[in-house]
Protein backbone atom coordinates (compact mmCIF):
# COMPACT_ATOMS: atom_id res chain seq x y z
CA UNK A 1 0.00 0.00 0.00
CA UNK A 2 2.76 2.34 0.99
CA UNK A 3 4.49 1.68 -2.31
CA UNK A 4 1.28 2.34 -4.20
CA UNK A 5 0.74 5.63 -2.41
CA UNK A 6 4.32 6.63 -3.08
CA UNK A 7 3.87 6.21 -6.78
CA UNK A 8 1.03 8.74 -6.89
CA UNK A 9 3.07 11.88 -7.40
CA UNK A 10 2.14 14.92 -9.32
CA UNK A 11 3.71 17.99 -10.80
CA UNK A 12 1.98 21.14 -9.65
CA UNK A 13 0.62 23.01 -12.65
CA UNK A 14 -0.86 19.93 -14.33
CA UNK A 15 -4.49 20.86 -13.82
CA UNK A 16 -5.36 24.30 -15.08
CA UNK A 17 -8.25 26.23 -13.66
CA UNK A 18 -11.08 27.71 -15.68
CA UNK A 19 -13.00 29.12 -12.80
CA UNK A 20 -15.10 32.23 -12.38
CA UNK A 21 -14.95 34.44 -9.32
CA UNK A 22 -17.50 36.86 -7.88
CA UNK A 23 -17.31 39.26 -4.99
CA UNK A 24 -20.02 40.23 -2.51
CA UNK A 25 -20.19 41.81 0.96
CA UNK A 26 -19.89 39.82 4.16
CA UNK A 27 -20.40 42.69 6.58
CA UNK A 28 -18.04 44.73 8.73
CA UNK A 29 -15.86 43.77 11.70
CA UNK A 30 -16.50 45.38 15.11
CA UNK A 31 -13.80 47.95 14.28
CA UNK A 32 -15.41 48.82 10.95
CA UNK A 33 -13.31 46.90 8.42
CA UNK A 34 -15.25 45.66 5.38
CA UNK A 35 -15.14 41.92 4.80
CA UNK A 36 -15.75 40.44 1.35
CA UNK A 37 -17.05 37.04 0.32
CA UNK A 38 -15.63 35.53 -2.86
CA UNK A 39 -17.47 32.77 -4.69
CA UNK A 40 -15.32 30.68 -7.00
CA UNK A 41 -16.97 28.23 -9.41
CA UNK A 42 -15.28 25.78 -11.71
CA UNK A 43 -16.59 24.43 -15.03
CA UNK A 44 -17.97 21.32 -13.29
CA UNK A 45 -20.29 23.08 -10.84
CA UNK A 46 -17.99 22.79 -7.83
CA UNK A 47 -18.01 25.96 -5.72
CA UNK A 48 -15.87 27.44 -2.94
CA UNK A 49 -16.84 30.46 -0.87
CA UNK A 50 -14.03 32.27 0.92
CA UNK A 51 -14.16 35.36 3.13
CA UNK A 52 -11.37 37.87 3.62
CA UNK A 53 -11.79 37.51 7.41
CA UNK A 54 -9.24 34.86 8.32
CA UNK A 55 -9.17 33.79 4.67
CA UNK A 56 -11.75 31.24 5.79
CA UNK A 57 -13.44 28.75 3.49
CA UNK A 58 -17.06 29.23 4.55
CA UNK A 59 -18.68 26.84 2.07
CA UNK A 60 -17.38 24.13 -0.26
CA UNK A 61 -19.81 22.38 -2.57
CA UNK A 62 -18.68 19.14 -4.17
CA UNK A 63 -20.63 16.44 -6.05
CA UNK A 64 -21.83 13.23 -4.44
CA UNK A 65 -22.08 9.97 -6.37
CA UNK A 66 -25.31 11.12 -8.08
CA UNK A 67 -23.73 14.44 -9.06
CA UNK A 68 -25.73 16.39 -6.46
CA UNK A 69 -23.76 19.25 -4.89
CA UNK A 70 -23.51 19.48 -1.12
CA UNK A 71 -21.66 21.80 1.26
CA UNK A 72 -19.07 19.69 3.09
CA UNK A 73 -17.35 22.21 5.41
CA UNK A 74 -18.47 23.36 8.84
CA UNK A 75 -18.93 27.09 9.33
CA UNK A 76 -21.19 29.91 10.42
CA UNK A 77 -23.70 32.12 8.63
CA UNK A 78 -22.41 35.47 9.91
CA UNK A 79 -19.19 37.42 10.34
CA UNK A 80 -19.96 38.07 14.02
CA UNK A 81 -19.95 34.31 14.64
CA UNK A 82 -16.60 33.91 12.86
CA UNK A 83 -15.20 36.76 14.97
CA UNK A 84 -16.42 35.18 18.21
CA UNK A 85 -15.71 31.58 17.16
CA UNK A 86 -13.10 29.47 18.93
CA UNK A 87 -13.06 26.50 16.57
CA UNK A 88 -11.14 28.06 13.64
CA UNK A 89 -13.76 26.84 11.09
CA UNK A 90 -12.20 26.97 7.61
CA UNK A 91 -9.62 29.58 8.61
CA UNK A 92 -6.04 30.21 7.62
CA UNK A 93 -3.81 29.61 10.64
CA UNK A 94 -0.62 31.54 11.43
CA UNK A 95 1.96 32.44 12.30
CA UNK A 96 2.36 29.14 14.02
CA UNK A 97 -0.23 26.45 13.33
CA UNK A 98 -0.76 24.13 16.29
CA UNK A 99 1.07 24.41 19.62
CA UNK A 100 4.20 25.97 21.05
CA UNK A 101 4.92 24.68 24.55
CA UNK A 102 4.37 27.33 27.27
CA UNK A 103 4.33 29.97 24.49
CA UNK A 104 8.12 30.15 24.66
CA UNK A 105 10.94 29.49 22.22
CA UNK A 106 14.48 30.59 21.56
CA UNK A 107 15.65 31.69 18.14
CA UNK A 108 19.31 32.51 17.40
CA UNK A 109 19.91 32.70 21.17
CA UNK A 110 17.09 35.17 21.82
CA UNK A 111 14.09 34.16 23.95
CA UNK A 112 10.58 34.91 22.70
CA UNK A 113 7.22 34.71 24.48
CA UNK A 114 3.97 34.40 22.58
CA UNK A 115 0.52 34.50 24.22
CA UNK A 116 -0.67 31.35 25.90
CA UNK A 117 -4.26 30.59 24.83
CA UNK A 118 -4.66 26.82 25.26
CA UNK A 119 -4.02 25.69 28.82
CA UNK A 120 -0.32 26.38 29.38
CA UNK A 121 0.44 26.50 25.67
CA UNK A 122 0.17 28.73 22.62
CA UNK A 123 -2.22 27.49 19.90
CA UNK A 124 -2.73 28.56 16.28
CA UNK A 125 -0.91 31.89 16.31
CA UNK A 126 -2.23 33.46 19.50
CA UNK A 127 -5.14 35.48 20.82
CA UNK A 128 -5.54 37.19 17.47
CA UNK A 129 -3.85 34.98 14.93
CA UNK A 130 -4.14 35.12 11.14
CA UNK A 131 -7.64 33.60 11.47
CA UNK A 132 -8.86 36.80 13.13
CA UNK A 133 -7.37 39.28 10.63
CA UNK A 134 -8.82 40.80 7.49
CA UNK A 135 -6.76 39.79 4.46
CA UNK A 136 -6.37 41.88 1.29
CA UNK A 137 -7.90 40.17 -1.73
CA UNK A 138 -7.03 40.18 -5.41
CA UNK A 139 -8.86 38.26 -8.10
CA UNK A 140 -6.45 36.49 -10.45
CA UNK A 141 -7.16 36.03 -14.19
CA UNK A 142 -7.69 32.25 -13.82
CA UNK A 143 -10.48 32.82 -11.29
CA UNK A 144 -8.19 32.17 -8.34
CA UNK A 145 -8.27 34.27 -5.18
CA UNK A 146 -5.07 35.75 -3.81
CA UNK A 147 -5.09 36.85 -0.18
CA UNK A 148 -2.31 38.86 1.41
CA UNK A 149 -1.66 39.65 5.06
CA UNK A 150 1.21 41.69 6.42
CA UNK A 151 1.97 40.72 9.99
CA UNK A 152 3.97 43.36 11.88
CA UNK A 153 7.21 42.76 13.76
CA UNK A 154 6.19 41.73 17.29
CA UNK A 155 2.56 40.92 16.43
CA UNK A 156 1.38 38.22 18.85
CA UNK A 157 4.98 38.09 20.06
CA UNK A 158 6.56 36.85 16.83
CA UNK A 159 9.66 38.59 15.43
CA UNK A 160 9.95 40.17 11.99
CA UNK A 161 7.60 41.86 9.54
CA UNK A 162 6.10 38.91 7.74
CA UNK A 163 4.33 39.15 4.37
CA UNK A 164 2.08 36.18 3.71
CA UNK A 165 0.24 35.44 0.46
CA UNK A 166 -2.21 32.58 0.16
CA UNK A 167 -3.81 31.68 -3.17
CA UNK A 168 -6.94 29.56 -3.45
CA UNK A 169 -7.42 27.96 -6.87
CA UNK A 170 -10.30 25.75 -7.99
CA UNK A 171 -9.49 23.58 -10.99
CA UNK A 172 -11.80 21.75 -13.37
CA UNK A 173 -10.46 18.49 -11.92
CA UNK A 174 -12.42 19.40 -8.75
CA UNK A 175 -9.24 20.28 -6.90
CA UNK A 176 -9.00 23.07 -4.38
CA UNK A 177 -5.37 24.14 -4.25
CA UNK A 178 -3.95 26.30 -1.47
CA UNK A 179 -0.58 27.87 -2.16
CA UNK A 180 1.19 29.64 0.70
CA UNK A 181 4.10 32.05 0.25
CA UNK A 182 5.81 34.18 2.89
CA UNK A 183 8.90 36.30 3.45
CA UNK A 184 10.26 38.02 6.54
CA UNK A 185 12.71 40.80 7.40
CA UNK A 186 13.96 39.11 10.62
CA UNK A 187 14.36 35.45 11.49
CA UNK A 188 11.00 34.07 12.67
CA UNK A 189 9.11 30.80 12.99
CA UNK A 190 6.27 29.96 10.66
CA UNK A 191 3.77 27.13 10.21
CA UNK A 192 0.80 28.03 8.03
CA UNK A 193 -2.18 25.78 7.43
CA UNK A 194 -5.91 25.75 6.79
CA UNK A 195 -8.31 24.63 9.50
CA UNK A 196 -11.34 23.39 7.53
CA UNK A 197 -13.57 20.83 9.23
CA UNK A 198 -14.99 18.39 6.69
CA UNK A 199 -18.00 16.15 6.79
CA UNK A 200 -18.30 14.39 3.44
CA UNK A 201 -21.97 13.57 4.08
CA UNK A 202 -22.61 17.33 4.35
CA UNK A 203 -21.95 19.93 7.03
CA UNK A 204 -24.22 19.38 10.02
CA UNK A 205 -25.25 15.91 8.89
CA UNK A 206 -24.22 13.76 11.86
CA UNK A 207 -20.64 12.73 12.65
CA UNK A 208 -17.61 11.62 10.70
CA UNK A 209 -16.79 8.52 12.73
CA UNK A 210 -17.80 6.22 9.87
CA UNK A 211 -15.68 7.90 7.17
CA UNK A 212 -13.00 5.62 5.77
CA UNK A 213 -9.66 7.30 6.45
CA UNK A 214 -6.25 6.47 5.01
CA UNK A 215 -3.19 8.33 6.29
CA UNK A 216 0.08 7.75 4.46
CA UNK A 217 2.17 7.63 7.62
CA UNK A 218 4.17 4.92 9.38
CA UNK A 219 4.77 7.11 12.44
CA UNK A 220 2.98 9.67 14.56
CA UNK A 221 3.93 12.00 17.41
CA UNK A 222 2.71 10.99 20.88
CA UNK A 223 1.78 13.98 23.05
CA UNK A 224 1.68 14.98 26.71
CA UNK A 225 -1.41 16.13 28.62
CA UNK A 226 -1.19 19.59 26.98
CA UNK A 227 -1.04 17.96 23.51
CA UNK A 228 2.61 18.92 23.07
CA UNK A 229 4.65 16.23 21.27
CA UNK A 230 6.96 14.42 23.67
CA UNK A 231 9.63 14.28 20.95
CA UNK A 232 9.19 10.54 20.39
CA UNK A 233 8.41 9.31 16.86
CA UNK A 234 6.22 6.26 17.41
CA UNK A 235 5.42 3.57 14.84
CA UNK A 236 1.68 3.29 14.16
CA UNK A 237 1.98 -0.44 13.61
CA UNK A 238 -0.25 -2.34 16.03
CA UNK A 239 -1.82 0.85 17.46
CA UNK A 240 -5.18 2.62 16.90
CA UNK A 241 -3.10 5.21 15.01
CA UNK A 242 -2.51 2.88 12.07
CA UNK A 243 -4.59 4.32 9.21
CA UNK A 244 -2.32 3.07 6.45
CA UNK A 245 -4.88 0.71 4.96
CA UNK A 246 -8.17 2.58 5.40
CA UNK A 247 -10.00 2.43 8.75
CA UNK A 248 -12.85 4.44 10.24
CA UNK A 249 -12.00 6.66 13.23
CA UNK A 250 -15.06 5.29 15.06
CA UNK A 251 -13.67 1.77 15.08
CA UNK A 252 -10.90 2.41 17.61
CA UNK A 253 -11.47 5.94 18.98
CA UNK A 254 -12.81 4.60 22.30
CA UNK A 255 -10.10 2.02 22.85
CA UNK A 256 -8.28 2.29 26.19
CA UNK A 257 -5.22 3.82 24.56
CA UNK A 258 -3.33 6.42 26.58
CA UNK A 259 -2.75 8.67 23.54
CA UNK A 260 -6.43 8.59 22.54
CA UNK A 261 -7.31 9.54 26.11
CA UNK A 262 -4.89 12.49 26.09
CA UNK A 263 -6.27 13.73 22.76
CA UNK A 264 -9.88 13.09 23.75
CA UNK A 265 -9.86 11.16 20.47
CA UNK A 266 -7.58 11.66 17.47
CA UNK A 267 -5.76 14.98 17.71
CA UNK A 268 -2.21 14.16 16.69
CA UNK A 269 0.40 14.87 14.06
CA UNK A 270 1.23 12.00 11.72
CA UNK A 271 4.64 12.00 10.05
CA UNK A 272 3.98 11.65 6.36
CA UNK A 273 5.81 9.01 4.36
CA UNK A 274 7.44 10.94 1.57
CA UNK A 275 9.53 9.90 -1.35
CA UNK A 276 12.53 11.98 -2.38
CA UNK A 277 10.83 14.88 -4.08
CA UNK A 278 11.78 17.82 -6.23
CA UNK A 279 10.46 21.34 -5.84
CA UNK A 280 6.75 21.70 -6.46
CA UNK A 281 6.04 17.99 -6.12
CA UNK A 282 3.19 16.85 -3.95
CA UNK A 283 2.44 13.41 -2.59
CA UNK A 284 -0.67 11.78 -1.22
CA UNK A 285 -1.00 12.43 2.51
CA UNK A 286 -4.57 11.39 3.23
CA UNK A 287 -7.62 9.94 1.55
CA UNK A 288 -11.06 10.06 3.13
CA UNK A 289 -14.07 8.29 1.66
CA UNK A 290 -17.67 8.44 2.81
CA UNK A 291 -18.86 5.07 1.60
CA UNK A 292 -22.46 5.44 2.84
CA UNK A 293 -24.90 8.05 1.61
CA UNK A 294 -22.69 10.31 -0.52
CA UNK A 295 -19.79 8.29 -1.93
CA UNK A 296 -17.66 11.43 -1.69
CA UNK A 297 -13.90 11.01 -1.70
CA UNK A 298 -11.35 13.62 -0.68
CA UNK A 299 -7.65 13.17 -1.29
CA UNK A 300 -5.11 15.47 0.32
CA UNK A 301 -1.82 16.08 -1.46
CA UNK A 302 0.92 18.17 0.08
CA UNK A 303 4.62 18.94 0.23
CA UNK A 304 4.48 19.35 4.03
CA UNK A 305 6.13 16.85 6.40
CA UNK A 306 3.16 16.34 8.74
CA UNK A 307 -0.60 16.26 9.04
CA UNK A 308 -2.75 16.93 12.10
CA UNK A 309 -5.69 14.57 11.95
CA UNK A 310 -8.28 15.94 14.37
CA UNK A 311 -11.70 14.34 14.81
CA UNK A 312 -13.50 17.41 16.17
CA UNK A 313 -13.20 16.11 19.73
CA UNK A 314 -13.79 19.49 21.34
CA UNK A 315 -16.95 20.32 19.38
CA UNK A 316 -19.71 20.05 21.96
CA UNK A 317 -22.91 21.34 20.42
CA UNK A 318 -22.45 24.91 21.63
CA UNK A 319 -21.46 25.98 18.12
CA UNK A 320 -24.53 26.51 15.96
CA UNK A 321 -23.48 26.27 12.39
CA UNK A 322 -24.84 27.30 9.02
CA UNK A 323 -28.61 27.11 8.83
CA UNK A 324 -28.83 26.68 12.61
CA UNK A 325 -27.37 23.17 12.51
CA UNK A 326 -25.73 22.06 15.75
CA UNK A 327 -22.19 20.73 15.59
CA UNK A 328 -21.80 17.99 18.17
CA UNK A 329 -18.59 16.14 18.99
CA UNK A 330 -17.04 14.58 15.84
CA UNK A 331 -19.30 16.62 13.51
CA UNK A 332 -16.25 17.24 11.33
CA UNK A 333 -12.63 16.21 10.87
CA UNK A 334 -9.57 18.33 10.08
CA UNK A 335 -6.56 17.32 8.03
CA UNK A 336 -4.16 20.18 8.70
CA UNK A 337 -1.06 19.80 6.56
CA UNK A 338 1.79 21.31 8.51
CA UNK A 339 5.17 21.12 10.17
CA UNK A 340 5.22 19.28 13.48
CA UNK A 341 3.74 20.98 16.56
CA UNK A 342 6.24 22.65 18.90
CA UNK A 343 9.05 22.44 16.31
CA UNK A 344 10.62 25.72 17.59
CA UNK A 345 11.44 23.80 20.81
CA UNK A 346 12.37 20.50 19.19
CA UNK A 347 15.71 20.72 17.36
CA UNK A 348 15.26 17.15 16.09
CA UNK A 349 12.08 18.11 14.15
CA UNK A 350 12.30 19.65 10.65
CA UNK A 351 12.97 23.37 11.05
CA UNK A 352 10.19 25.97 10.95
CA UNK A 353 12.59 28.91 10.94
CA UNK A 354 12.21 31.43 8.11
CA UNK A 355 15.06 33.89 7.56
CA UNK A 356 15.32 37.10 5.55
CA UNK A 357 16.08 36.27 1.92
CA UNK A 358 14.35 32.90 2.16
CA UNK A 359 10.95 32.19 0.64
CA UNK A 360 8.41 30.06 2.45
CA UNK A 361 6.56 28.27 -0.35
CA UNK A 362 4.22 25.37 0.20
CA UNK A 363 1.17 23.83 -1.45
CA UNK A 364 -1.68 21.59 -0.37
CA UNK A 365 -4.40 20.26 -2.64
CA UNK A 366 -7.79 18.83 -1.72
CA UNK A 367 -8.98 16.67 -4.63
CA UNK A 368 -12.63 15.66 -4.74
CA UNK A 369 -14.45 12.84 -6.48
CA UNK A 370 -17.25 10.37 -5.73
CA UNK A 371 -18.06 6.73 -6.43
C1 LIG B 1 -5.95 21.18 17.45
C2 LIG B 1 -7.01 20.84 18.47
C3 LIG B 1 -7.86 22.06 18.69
C4 LIG B 1 -8.45 22.45 17.36
C5 LIG B 1 -9.32 23.67 17.44
C6 LIG B 1 -6.63 21.55 16.18
O1 LIG B 1 -5.70 21.89 15.23
O2 LIG B 1 -5.06 20.11 17.25
O3 LIG B 1 -6.42 20.44 19.69
O4 LIG B 1 -8.86 21.81 19.62
O5 LIG B 1 -7.44 22.67 16.44
O6 LIG B 1 -8.72 24.65 18.13
Boltz pocket constraint, residues with backbone or C-beta under 6 A from the ligand:
constraints:
  - pocket:
      binder: B
      contacts: [[A, 86], [A, 87], [A, 88], [A, 98], [A, 227], [A, 267], [A, 268], [A, 308], [A, 310], [A, 314], [A, 334], [A, 336]]
      max_distance: 6.0
